[in-house]
Amino acid sequence: MSASRPETAGRGNRARRTAPGDAVEEARLRWGAEVLAPALAKGPERTESFTTLGGIPVDRLYSPRSPTSSFDRIGYPGQPPFTRGVHPTMYRGRLWSMRMFSGFGSPEDTNARFHYLLAHGESGLSIAFDDPTLYGLDADDGESLGEVGKCGVNVSSLDDMGRLLRGIPLADVTTSMTINGPANIVWGMYLLTGEAHHVPFDRMGGTTQNDILKEYIAQKEFLYPPRPALRLVTDTIEYATRHTPRWNPVSISGYHIREAGSTAVQELAFTLADGRAYVAAAIERGLDVDDFAPRLSFFFNSHNDFFEEIAKFRAARRIWSDVMKDEFGAKNERSRWLRFHTQTAGCSCTAQQPELNIVRTAVQALAGVLGGTQSLHTNSYDEALQLPSEDAVRIALRTQQILAHESGVTESVDPFAGSYFVEWLTDRMEEETHRYFDRIDEMGGVVAGIERGFFQREIQEASFRYQRAVEAGTEKVVGVNAFTVDAPIKVPRLKITEAARRSQSRRLRALRARRSRSRYEAALDRLRKVAATESDNTMPAILDALRAKATLGEIVRAFQDVYGSYRERSTY
């Protein structure tokens, strides 16, 4: 940011020069007296206080006298601390990946949707799994009743993964999989499916979310206690470092933290705190930070407060760059990159006047792009009512394509750099994040904070404050508590029947009938023995169990035989 040019007080060589800060302050005071005061006398401002969506107070005006980053904290794109982006040319060189989150019904149903999206310009796959899969349950498990294929695709076996990916060029298309508790098992299915199609492990590219810490913090789809669960994530980082150089083994996720009701600052702080915990665990395992850190990635929410979201993304890059250098001693610049996927805020979508969600999604997507995201999912307008229809998905994808090819926002790198307000807000979010880091460190780290219920309470309180403001009408939601209409909702319905459960159950019965019982039981016994060790990597044993036709649920239960299950302590 450049300061104002000094102005001379008079002519001649001996004229007194006014300091830039003095000139700016004089101009601000003059504006306040001559322009602002008369305007306020004629009519007051709308409210007594203005804040971001996350509650950060916002001043009326930001100018060069406002607290701002020094230029070395802003820097240039592709240069530490990466405030302005990890690539020097950003979207002038390559657009973000347009990666729509998709999954429903049987593997064949979702496979058809994948081919539809690729045909309409999507550049990467993103798989949504149903609740039974996320909870490590087979489709024919009694607890899966009524949920198979309803909120994502069901995958209960290696054979299912083969059906899901049929006809997809796995050497060319990168795939993101939103899976956490059983992520190691589902990733193993993906790798073995590629192997069956003669694509070696080192040629497959993609990301497993695999962020188990945020499950305890926000989404609650956990299978084992936190400490052994963290060990399994470390196993995947180690295995990926040695065998899958194009795969991101963990996508450290703030998205679900935000969806649970956190503020933007909490999303930022808790996500990066989780990242610090994974890095520390991998280093403790014996890995060199520069061997694995370049393959870590992140996943953020983009919500309605346009400038707060842009500032969040910029602050995230800067904080992570400093953490990796100063805390973990990273020497490779790529280890300091914070590469991230963005999804627009599902929790902001409304069932009332659902077509308005198209506008919300466009604003949120624009914030993600201006914040420098590497890939983007735009929510479909009907997501508050159902799984997205094909028409709604196409509109969501076209929203990204309009931003990319019609809006002009890809022409310049980090165009908000130097904005007095955005730079102040970026700094403020960085400061608030470090305050949270200090609190988390004082209680012994992320796992200790989870066990004490710290993160859960923070999010609950933030969510309660927001909901109370909506109900009081001080926080307006268009179509819900402001500008409402009394009209029927007209959205084409997409219905998922119980057909997926019936077909998946039949397949599981057939699989169990034809596999070698002795082989799969021996593979599960070996898995239990490896899991019971302190640090032997479990991934080879998982792959062997999958090759022996063990199902998702059977492998999860083998781990639970060793680690037990986990019940969260309630917090209020």
C-alpha positions as CSV (number, residue, x, y, z in Angstrom):
1,M,0.0,0.0,0.0
2,S,1.4,3.4,-0.9
3,A,1.2,6.4,1.3
4,S,-0.1,9.7,0.1
5,R,2.4,11.9,-1.7
6,P,3.8,14.7,0.5
7,E,2.4,18.1,-0.2
8,T,4.5,21.3,0.0
9,A,3.3,24.2,2.3
10,G,4.7,26.8,-0.1
11,R,7.0,27.4,-3.0
12,G,10.7,27.5,-3.0
13,N,13.5,25.2,-1.8
14,R,12.9,26.1,1.9
15,A,9.2,25.3,1.9
16,R,8.1,23.1,4.9
17,R,7.0,19.6,3.8
18,T,4.0,18.1,5.5
19,A,4.4,14.5,6.6
20,P,2.1,12.1,4.6
21,G,0.3,10.9,7.8
22,D,-0.3,14.5,8.8
23,A,-1.8,15.4,5.4
24,V,-4.1,12.4,5.5
25,E,-5.2,13.2,9.0
26,E,-5.8,16.8,8.2
27,A,-7.9,15.8,5.1
28,R,-9.9,13.3,7.3
29,L,-10.7,15.9,9.9
30,R,-11.7,18.4,7.2
31,W,-14.0,15.8,5.6
32,G,-15.5,15.0,9.0
33,A,-16.3,18.6,9.7
34,E,-17.3,19.8,6.3
35,V,-19.0,16.8,4.7
36,L,-19.8,14.1,7.3
37,A,-21.2,16.2,10.1
38,P,-23.8,18.1,7.9
39,A,-24.9,14.7,6.4
40,L,-25.4,13.2,9.8
41,A,-27.3,16.3,10.9
42,K,-29.7,15.8,8.1
43,G,-30.2,12.0,8.7
44,P,-28.7,9.4,11.0
45,E,-27.1,6.2,9.9
46,R,-29.2,3.1,9.7
47,T,-28.0,1.5,13.0
48,E,-26.0,2.3,16.1
49,S,-23.4,-0.4,15.3
50,F,-22.1,-2.1,12.2
51,T,-20.3,-5.5,12.3
52,T,-19.3,-8.3,10.0
53,L,-21.4,-11.4,10.0
54,G,-19.0,-12.8,12.5
55,G,-19.4,-9.9,14.9
56,I,-16.2,-7.9,14.1
57,P,-17.0,-4.1,14.5
58,V,-16.7,-2.2,11.3
59,D,-15.8,1.5,11.2
60,R,-17.5,3.9,8.9
61,L,-14.4,4.6,6.9
62,Y,-10.9,3.1,6.4
63,S,-8.1,5.3,5.1
64,P,-4.3,5.4,5.1
65,R,-4.3,6.3,8.8
66,S,-6.2,3.1,9.7
67,P,-4.1,0.2,11.0
68,T,-2.8,-1.6,7.9
69,S,-0.3,-4.3,7.1
70,S,3.1,-3.2,6.1
71,F,3.8,-4.1,2.5
72,D,6.1,-7.1,3.4
73,R,3.0,-8.7,5.1
74,I,1.0,-8.2,1.9
75,G,3.8,-9.0,-0.6
76,Y,3.4,-10.3,-4.1
77,P,1.5,-13.4,-5.4
78,G,3.6,-16.5,-5.4
79,Q,5.9,-15.2,-2.8
80,P,5.9,-15.7,1.0
81,P,3.8,-15.0,3.0
82,F,1.4,-15.7,0.1
83,T,-1.3,-13.2,1.3
84,R,-2.0,-12.5,-2.4
85,G,-2.0,-16.1,-3.6
86,V,0.3,-19.1,-3.9
87,H,0.7,-18.7,-7.7
88,P,2.2,-15.6,-9.3
89,T,-0.3,-15.5,-12.2
90,M,-3.3,-17.1,-10.4
91,Y,-6.3,-17.3,-12.8
92,R,-4.4,-15.6,-15.7
93,G,-2.4,-18.9,-15.9
94,R,-5.1,-21.4,-15.0
95,L,-8.7,-21.2,-13.8
96,W,-9.8,-22.8,-10.6
97,S,-11.1,-26.4,-10.8
98,M,-14.9,-26.5,-11.1
99,R,-15.6,-29.4,-8.8
100,M,-19.3,-30.1,-8.1
101,F,-20.1,-32.2,-5.1
102,S,-22.2,-35.1,-6.3
103,G,-23.6,-38.4,-5.1
104,F,-26.9,-40.1,-4.6
105,G,-28.5,-43.6,-4.9
106,S,-26.6,-46.5,-6.2
107,P,-23.0,-46.3,-7.6
108,E,-24.6,-46.5,-11.1
109,D,-26.9,-43.5,-10.4
110,T,-23.9,-41.3,-9.4
111,N,-21.7,-42.6,-12.2
112,A,-24.3,-41.3,-14.6
113,R,-24.3,-37.9,-12.9
114,F,-20.5,-37.8,-13.1
115,H,-20.5,-38.3,-16.8
116,Y,-23.2,-35.7,-17.1
117,L,-21.1,-33.1,-15.3
118,L,-17.9,-33.9,-17.2
119,A,-19.9,-33.5,-20.4
120,H,-21.1,-30.0,-19.3
121,G,-17.6,-28.7,-18.4
122,E,-16.8,-29.8,-14.9
123,S,-13.0,-30.3,-14.5
124,G,-12.8,-32.5,-11.5
125,L,-15.0,-34.9,-9.5
126,S,-16.2,-34.5,-5.9
127,I,-17.9,-37.5,-4.4
128,A,-20.7,-37.2,-1.8
129,F,-21.2,-40.4,0.2
130,D,-24.4,-41.3,2.0
131,D,-24.7,-41.5,5.8
132,P,-24.2,-45.3,6.1
133,T,-20.9,-45.0,4.2
134,L,-19.8,-42.0,6.2
135,Y,-20.5,-43.9,9.4
136,G,-18.7,-47.1,8.2
137,L,-21.9,-49.1,7.9
138,D,-22.7,-51.6,5.1
139,A,-25.9,-51.0,3.1
140,D,-27.5,-54.1,4.6
141,D,-26.8,-53.2,8.2
142,G,-29.9,-52.6,10.3
143,E,-28.8,-49.1,11.2
144,S,-28.7,-48.2,7.4
145,L,-32.4,-48.6,7.0
146,G,-33.9,-45.6,5.3
147,E,-30.6,-43.8,4.6
148,V,-29.0,-45.8,1.8
149,G,-28.3,-43.5,-1.1
150,K,-30.4,-40.6,0.3
151,C,-27.8,-37.9,1.0
152,G,-25.0,-39.3,-1.2
153,V,-23.9,-42.4,-3.0
154,N,-23.6,-45.7,-1.2
155,V,-20.3,-47.6,-1.3
156,S,-20.1,-50.7,0.8
157,S,-17.4,-52.7,-1.1
158,L,-14.5,-52.5,-3.5
159,D,-16.9,-53.7,-6.2
160,D,-19.1,-50.7,-5.5
161,M,-16.2,-48.4,-6.1
162,G,-15.6,-50.0,-9.4
163,R,-19.2,-49.4,-10.4
164,L,-19.0,-45.8,-9.2
165,L,-15.9,-45.0,-11.4
166,R,-16.8,-47.0,-14.5
167,G,-15.7,-45.2,-17.6
168,I,-13.9,-42.3,-15.7
169,P,-10.3,-41.7,-16.9
170,L,-8.6,-42.0,-13.5
171,A,-5.2,-41.0,-14.8
172,D,-6.6,-37.7,-16.1
173,V,-9.4,-36.7,-13.8
174,T,-8.7,-35.7,-10.2
175,T,-11.2,-36.8,-7.6
176,S,-12.1,-35.3,-4.2
177,M,-13.8,-37.6,-1.7
178,T,-15.7,-36.1,1.3
179,I,-15.1,-38.9,3.7
180,N,-13.6,-38.9,7.2
181,G,-14.1,-41.7,9.7
182,P,-13.6,-44.5,7.1
183,A,-11.5,-42.4,4.8
184,N,-8.5,-44.7,4.8
185,I,-10.8,-47.6,3.7
186,V,-12.6,-45.7,0.9
187,W,-9.3,-44.3,-0.3
188,G,-8.0,-47.8,-0.5
189,M,-11.0,-48.8,-2.6
190,Y,-10.2,-45.9,-5.0
191,L,-6.5,-46.9,-5.3
192,L,-7.4,-50.5,-6.0
193,T,-10.0,-49.5,-8.6
194,G,-7.4,-47.5,-10.4
195,E,-4.9,-50.4,-10.2
196,A,-7.6,-52.7,-11.7
197,H,-7.8,-50.3,-14.7
198,H,-3.9,-50.3,-15.0
199,V,-3.5,-46.9,-13.5
200,P,-0.6,-47.1,-11.0
201,F,-0.9,-45.5,-7.6
202,D,1.6,-42.7,-8.4
203,R,-0.5,-41.5,-11.4
204,M,-3.8,-41.1,-9.6
205,G,-4.5,-37.6,-8.3
206,G,-7.1,-36.3,-5.9
207,T,-7.9,-35.6,-2.3
208,T,-9.5,-37.5,0.6
209,Q,-10.9,-35.1,3.2
210,N,-9.8,-37.4,6.0
211,D,-10.0,-34.6,8.6
212,I,-11.1,-36.5,11.6
213,L,-10.4,-33.8,14.2
214,K,-13.2,-31.5,12.7
215,E,-15.6,-34.4,13.0
216,Y,-15.3,-34.3,16.8
217,I,-15.4,-30.5,16.7
218,A,-18.4,-30.1,14.3
219,Q,-19.8,-32.8,12.1
220,K,-19.9,-35.7,14.6
221,E,-19.3,-38.6,12.1
222,F,-16.5,-40.3,14.0
223,L,-15.9,-44.0,14.5
224,Y,-13.1,-44.3,17.1
225,P,-11.8,-42.2,20.0
226,P,-9.8,-39.2,19.0
227,R,-6.2,-40.4,19.6
228,P,-6.3,-43.6,17.6
229,A,-8.3,-41.8,14.9
230,L,-5.5,-39.3,14.7
231,R,-3.0,-42.2,14.4
232,L,-5.0,-43.5,11.3
233,V,-4.9,-40.1,9.6
234,T,-1.1,-40.1,10.2
235,D,-0.9,-43.5,8.6
236,T,-2.5,-42.1,5.4
237,I,-0.1,-39.1,5.3
238,E,2.8,-41.5,5.6
239,Y,1.5,-43.9,3.0
240,A,0.7,-41.1,0.6
241,T,4.1,-39.5,1.0
242,R,5.8,-42.8,0.0
243,H,3.4,-44.1,-2.7
244,T,1.0,-41.5,-4.1
245,P,2.8,-38.3,-4.9
246,R,-0.2,-36.7,-6.7
247,W,-2.7,-37.4,-3.9
248,N,-3.6,-35.0,-1.1
249,P,-4.1,-37.3,1.9
250,V,-5.9,-34.7,4.1
251,S,-8.1,-31.8,3.2
252,I,-8.2,-29.9,6.5
253,S,-11.7,-28.7,6.6
254,G,-13.3,-25.6,8.0
255,Y,-16.4,-26.0,5.9
256,H,-18.3,-28.2,8.4
257,I,-17.1,-26.1,11.3
258,R,-18.8,-23.1,9.7
259,E,-21.9,-25.1,8.8
260,A,-22.2,-26.0,12.5
261,G,-22.6,-22.3,13.3
262,S,-19.1,-21.0,13.9
263,T,-18.0,-17.5,13.0
264,A,-15.5,-16.8,10.2
265,V,-12.7,-16.3,12.7
266,Q,-13.6,-19.6,14.5
267,E,-13.6,-21.4,11.2
268,L,-10.2,-20.0,10.3
269,A,-8.6,-20.6,13.7
270,F,-10.0,-24.1,14.4
271,T,-9.2,-25.3,10.9
272,L,-5.6,-24.1,11.0
273,A,-5.2,-25.5,14.6
274,D,-6.3,-28.9,13.2
275,G,-3.7,-28.5,10.5
276,R,-1.0,-27.8,13.1
277,A,-2.0,-31.0,14.9
278,Y,-1.7,-33.2,11.8
279,V,1.7,-31.7,10.9
280,A,3.0,-32.3,14.5
281,A,1.7,-35.9,14.4
282,A,3.4,-36.6,11.1
283,I,6.7,-35.2,12.3
284,E,6.5,-37.2,15.5
285,R,6.0,-40.3,13.2
286,G,9.4,-39.5,11.8
287,L,8.4,-37.8,8.5
288,D,10.4,-34.8,7.2
289,V,8.0,-31.8,7.0
290,D,9.1,-31.0,3.5
291,D,8.3,-34.5,2.3
292,F,4.6,-34.4,3.2
293,A,3.5,-30.8,3.7
294,P,3.3,-29.8,0.0
295,R,0.5,-32.4,-0.4
296,L,-1.7,-31.0,2.4
297,S,-4.7,-29.1,1.3
298,F,-7.6,-27.1,2.9
299,F,-11.4,-26.8,2.5
300,F,-13.2,-23.6,3.5
301,N,-16.8,-22.3,3.5
302,S,-17.7,-19.1,1.7
303,H,-20.5,-17.4,3.4
304,N,-22.6,-14.2,2.8
305,D,-20.3,-11.5,4.2
306,F,-18.4,-10.7,1.1
307,F,-15.4,-8.8,2.5
308,E,-15.1,-11.0,5.6
309,E,-14.7,-14.1,3.5
310,I,-12.1,-12.5,1.2
311,A,-10.1,-11.4,4.2
312,K,-10.4,-14.9,5.8
313,F,-8.9,-16.6,2.7
314,R,-6.1,-14.0,2.5
315,A,-5.3,-14.3,6.3
316,A,-5.4,-18.1,6.1
317,R,-2.6,-18.2,3.5
318,R,-0.4,-15.8,5.5
319,I,-0.9,-17.5,8.9
320,W,-0.2,-21.0,7.4
321,S,2.9,-19.8,5.7
322,D,4.3,-18.4,9.0
323,V,3.2,-21.5,11.0
324,M,5.0,-23.8,8.6
325,K,8.2,-21.8,8.6
326,D,8.5,-20.6,12.2
327,E,6.8,-23.5,14.0
328,F,7.8,-26.5,11.9
329,G,10.9,-25.3,10.1
330,A,9.7,-25.9,6.6
331,K,12.4,-25.0,4.0
332,N,10.5,-25.8,0.8
333,E,8.2,-22.9,-0.2
334,R,5.6,-25.3,-1.4
335,S,5.3,-26.6,2.2
336,R,4.2,-23.2,3.2
337,W,1.4,-23.0,0.5
338,L,-2.1,-23.1,1.7
339,R,-4.0,-24.5,-1.2
340,F,-7.7,-24.7,-0.7
341,H,-11.1,-25.8,-2.1
342,T,-14.1,-23.6,-1.4
343,Q,-17.8,-24.5,-1.2
344,T,-20.5,-22.0,-0.9
345,A,-22.4,-22.0,2.3
346,G,-25.1,-24.7,2.4
347,C,-26.3,-23.4,5.8
348,S,-27.2,-20.1,4.1
349,C,-29.6,-21.7,1.5
350,T,-33.2,-21.3,2.4
351,A,-36.2,-23.4,1.6
352,Q,-38.3,-20.2,1.4
353,Q,-38.0,-18.5,-2.1
354,P,-35.3,-21.1,-3.0
355,E,-34.5,-19.3,-6.3
356,L,-32.8,-16.6,-4.2
357,N,-30.1,-19.1,-3.4
358,I,-28.8,-18.6,-6.9
359,V,-28.0,-15.0,-5.9
360,R,-26.4,-16.0,-2.6
361,T,-24.3,-18.7,-4.3
362,A,-23.1,-16.2,-6.9
363,V,-22.0,-13.7,-4.2
364,Q,-20.3,-16.4,-2.1
365,A,-18.6,-17.9,-5.2
366,L,-17.3,-14.5,-6.2
367,A,-15.8,-14.1,-2.7
368,G,-14.0,-17.4,-3.0
369,V,-12.6,-16.5,-6.4
370,L,-11.4,-13.0,-5.2
371,G,-9.9,-14.8,-2.2
372,G,-7.8,-17.0,-4.4
373,T,-9.4,-20.5,-4.2
374,Q,-7.9,-23.4,-6.2
375,S,-11.2,-25.2,-6.7
376,L,-14.8,-24.4,-6.1
377,H,-18.2,-26.0,-5.6
378,T,-21.3,-23.9,-6.0
379,N,-24.4,-25.1,-4.2
380,S,-27.6,-25.8,-6.2
381,Y,-30.6,-23.6,-5.4
382,D,-32.8,-26.5,-4.3
383,E,-30.3,-28.0,-1.7
384,A,-32.4,-26.8,1.3
385,L,-35.2,-29.0,0.0
386,Q,-33.6,-32.1,-1.5
387,L,-30.6,-33.6,-3.3
388,P,-30.0,-31.3,-6.3
389,S,-31.8,-31.9,-9.6
390,E,-29.9,-31.9,-12.8
391,D,-31.2,-28.5,-13.8
392,A,-30.2,-27.0,-10.5
393,V,-26.7,-28.5,-10.7
394,R,-26.3,-27.1,-14.2
395,I,-27.2,-23.6,-13.0
396,A,-24.7,-23.9,-10.2
397,L,-22.0,-24.9,-12.6
398,R,-22.9,-22.2,-15.0
399,T,-22.6,-19.7,-12.2
400,Q,-18.9,-20.6,-12.0
401,Q,-18.5,-20.4,-15.7
402,I,-20.0,-16.9,-15.9
403,L,-17.6,-15.8,-13.2
404,A,-14.7,-17.3,-15.0
405,H,-15.5,-16.2,-18.6
406,E,-17.7,-13.1,-18.3
407,S,-17.1,-11.2,-15.1
408,G,-13.5,-10.0,-15.6
409,V,-12.5,-11.0,-12.1
410,T,-9.8,-13.4,-13.4
411,E,-7.9,-10.7,-15.2
412,S,-6.0,-9.3,-12.2
413,V,-4.3,-11.2,-9.3
414,D,-5.8,-10.3,-5.9
415,P,-7.5,-7.1,-7.0
416,F,-8.5,-6.1,-3.5
417,A,-4.9,-5.9,-2.3
418,G,-4.3,-2.4,-0.9
419,S,-7.9,-1.8,0.0
420,Y,-7.8,-0.1,3.3
421,F,-10.8,-2.0,4.6
422,V,-9.7,-5.5,3.3
423,E,-6.2,-5.2,4.6
424,W,-7.4,-4.0,8.0
425,L,-9.9,-6.9,8.1
426,T,-7.2,-9.4,7.0
427,D,-5.0,-8.2,9.8
428,R,-7.8,-8.4,12.3
429,M,-8.7,-12.0,11.4
430,E,-5.0,-12.9,11.7
431,E,-4.8,-11.4,15.2
432,E,-8.0,-13.2,16.4
433,T,-6.8,-16.5,15.0
434,H,-3.5,-16.2,17.0
435,R,-5.5,-15.5,20.1
436,Y,-7.4,-18.8,19.6
437,F,-4.0,-20.6,19.0
438,D,-2.8,-19.4,22.4
439,R,-5.9,-20.6,24.1
440,I,-5.7,-24.0,22.4
441,D,-2.0,-24.4,23.2
442,E,-2.6,-23.5,26.8
443,M,-5.1,-26.4,27.2
444,G,-2.7,-28.9,25.6
445,G,-3.6,-28.9,21.9
446,V,-6.5,-29.8,19.7
447,V,-7.2,-33.3,21.1
448,A,-7.2,-32.1,24.6
449,G,-9.6,-29.2,23.6
450,I,-11.9,-31.8,22.0
451,E,-11.9,-33.9,25.1
452,R,-12.7,-30.9,27.2
453,G,-15.5,-29.7,24.8
454,F,-13.9,-26.4,24.2
455,F,-14.5,-26.2,20.4
456,Q,-18.0,-27.5,20.7
457,R,-19.0,-24.8,23.3
458,E,-17.4,-22.0,21.2
459,I,-19.4,-23.0,18.2
460,Q,-22.6,-23.6,20.1
461,E,-22.4,-20.1,21.6
462,A,-21.8,-18.5,18.2
463,S,-24.6,-20.4,16.6
464,F,-27.0,-19.4,19.4
465,R,-26.1,-15.7,19.1
466,Y,-26.7,-15.8,15.4
467,Q,-30.0,-17.6,15.6
468,R,-31.2,-15.3,18.4
469,A,-30.4,-12.3,16.1
470,V,-32.4,-13.9,13.2
471,E,-35.4,-14.5,15.4
472,A,-35.2,-10.9,16.8
473,G,-35.0,-9.6,13.2
474,T,-31.7,-7.7,13.8
475,E,-30.0,-10.2,11.4
476,K,-32.1,-10.2,8.2
477,V,-32.4,-13.2,6.0
478,V,-34.2,-12.3,2.8
479,G,-37.3,-14.5,2.3
480,V,-37.2,-15.8,5.8
481,N,-37.6,-12.9,8.2
482,A,-37.6,-10.1,5.7
483,F,-39.3,-9.6,2.3
484,T,-41.3,-12.8,2.6
485,V,-44.0,-14.0,0.3
486,D,-46.9,-16.4,0.9
487,A,-46.6,-18.6,-2.2
488,P,-46.1,-22.3,-2.8
489,I,-42.6,-23.5,-3.4
490,K,-42.2,-24.7,-7.0
491,V,-39.1,-26.9,-7.3
492,P,-38.9,-30.0,-9.5
493,R,-38.5,-32.9,-7.0
494,L,-35.8,-35.5,-7.1
495,K,-36.9,-38.6,-5.1
496,I,-34.6,-41.3,-4.0
497,T,-36.4,-44.5,-3.3
498,E,-35.4,-47.6,-1.4
499,A,-34.3,-49.3,-4.6
500,A,-30.6,-48.4,-3.8
501,R,-30.8,-50.2,-0.5
502,R,-32.4,-53.3,-2.1
503,S,-29.9,-53.6,-4.9
504,Q,-26.9,-52.9,-2.6
505,S,-28.0,-55.5,-0.1
506,R,-28.4,-58.1,-2.9
507,R,-24.9,-57.4,-4.1
508,L,-23.4,-57.7,-0.6
509,R,-25.1,-61.1,-0.1
510,A,-23.7,-62.3,-3.4
511,L,-20.2,-60.9,-2.6
512,R,-20.2,-62.7,0.8
513,A,-21.3,-66.0,-0.8
514,R,-18.5,-66.1,-3.4
515,R,-15.5,-64.8,-1.5
516,S,-13.0,-67.0,0.3
517,R,-14.1,-66.9,4.0
518,S,-10.7,-68.0,5.2
519,R,-8.9,-65.4,3.2
520,Y,-11.0,-62.4,4.3
521,E,-10.9,-63.5,8.0
522,A,-7.2,-63.9,7.9
523,A,-6.9,-60.4,6.3
524,L,-9.0,-58.9,9.1
525,D,-7.0,-60.7,11.8
526,R,-3.8,-59.2,10.3
527,L,-5.4,-55.8,10.3
528,R,-6.3,-56.1,14.0
529,K,-2.7,-57.0,14.9
530,V,-1.3,-54.1,12.9
531,A,-3.8,-51.7,14.5
532,A,-2.8,-52.8,17.9
533,T,0.8,-51.8,17.4
534,E,2.1,-48.4,18.3
535,S,3.0,-47.1,14.9
536,D,3.0,-49.8,12.1
537,N,1.2,-48.4,9.1
538,T,-2.3,-49.8,8.7
539,M,-2.7,-48.9,5.0
540,P,-1.1,-52.1,3.5
541,A,-3.3,-54.3,5.8
542,I,-6.4,-52.3,4.7
543,L,-5.6,-52.9,1.0
544,D,-5.1,-56.6,1.7
545,A,-8.5,-56.8,3.4
546,L,-10.2,-55.1,0.5
547,R,-8.5,-57.4,-2.0
548,A,-9.9,-60.3,0.1
549,K,-13.4,-58.8,-0.4
550,A,-13.9,-57.6,3.1
551,T,-16.6,-54.9,3.2
552,L,-16.5,-51.4,4.6
553,G,-18.5,-52.3,7.7
554,E,-16.4,-55.4,8.4
555,I,-13.1,-53.4,8.3
556,V,-14.5,-50.7,10.5
557,R,-15.6,-53.3,13.1
558,A,-12.1,-54.8,13.0
559,F,-10.7,-51.4,13.9
560,Q,-13.3,-51.0,16.7
561,D,-12.3,-54.4,18.1
562,V,-9.0,-52.8,18.8
563,Y,-9.9,-49.1,19.5
564,G,-13.4,-49.3,20.7
565,S,-16.1,-46.7,19.7
566,Y,-16.5,-43.2,20.9
567,R,-19.4,-41.4,22.6
568,E,-19.1,-37.6,22.9
569,R,-19.6,-36.0,26.3
570,S,-22.5,-33.5,26.1
571,T,-21.7,-29.9,26.5
572,Y,-24.0,-27.0,27.3
